[in-house]
Amino acid sequence: MKTLDGKIAIVTGASAGIGRAAARLFASEGASLVVTARRAELLGMLVEEIEAAGGKAVALAGDVRDEDLQQRLVATAVDRFGGLDIAFNNAGGTVGYGPVTETSADDWRATLDLNLTSGFLAAKHQAPAMIARGGGSIIFTSTFVGHSAGMPGMGAYAAAKAGLTGLVQVLAAELGAHGVRVNALLPGGVDTDANPINFPDAPSETVSFINGLHALKRVAQPEEIAKVALFLGSDMASFVTGSAMLADGGVSITRT
Ligand code: NAP
């Protein structure tokens, strides 16, 4: 018996990084998947890989800021697989860096749209499908930034991601009686294209600085964060709701 046998899951941001690792892991643990991101070709490759390994996945390319996409993801889970049990709302990222005093209102709004409003739109359509099934698990990828560390240059991103942890608490209270659990996953630094350690011109000092922020003196591999999403999505976390779960390699408790 696998951890997610018989479960149906949506994974957003599945074309790369944490989302791709989670999609692979969820599928290998028996879940049927609806995966999304904007890059259709990468999603197609992921679906092929999952199917070749004996799993089930459907790709629906689009932008998570689009309410119509969020509706169609849920409808696809219901029509193709029979319902929705798990939603890993993971797509997100920064829209430029810079001090708050130099952040344009457009960049501020774009960051909130991508990281916070997308989560609201997702949950709005996912929750009814889960209620209809008697329960489920909604997970949002947040971050330690703006939760336990103020990182200069990341004001809009921090506000948006911290907004998710507020949304989680309200959703968990609203949906708990229906058996729907709602949690935020707060990674530390993760070795993906989004992390400055992987920017083409990242100086070695930046890489050492970011690694050194963590008690473990390294960033996470995406697969390590995917395992936490698996826990939160699965029945192993049956009494976990409304939480902001750190998986941050100790970055929050380190003073270097
Ligand atoms: P990544 O490798 O750059 O992946 C980001 C994913 O989000 C990609 O699949 C991307 O796909 C998708 N995406 C971005 N904008 C989208 C949009 N408008 N519509 C649909 N999909 C969109 O980065 P990652 O590190 O895995 O990031 C995943 C999550 O972890 C993000 O929410 C990020 O804020 C969070 N996080 C990352 C770190 C870190 O150090 N890497 C730390 C804490 C939290 P397309 O480009 O194909 O659309």
Boltz pocket constraint, residues with backbone or C-beta under 6 A from the ligand:
constraints:
  - pocket:
      binder: B
      contacts: [[A, 12], [A, 13], [A, 14], [A, 15], [A, 16], [A, 17], [A, 18], [A, 19], [A, 36], [A, 37], [A, 38], [A, 39], [A, 40], [A, 62], [A, 63], [A, 64], [A, 65], [A, 90], [A, 91], [A, 92], [A, 93], [A, 94], [A, 114], [A, 141], [A, 142], [A, 143], [A, 144], [A, 186], [A, 187], [A, 188], [A, 189], [A, 190], [A, 191], [A, 192], [A, 193], [A, 194], [A, 195]]
      max_distance: 6.0
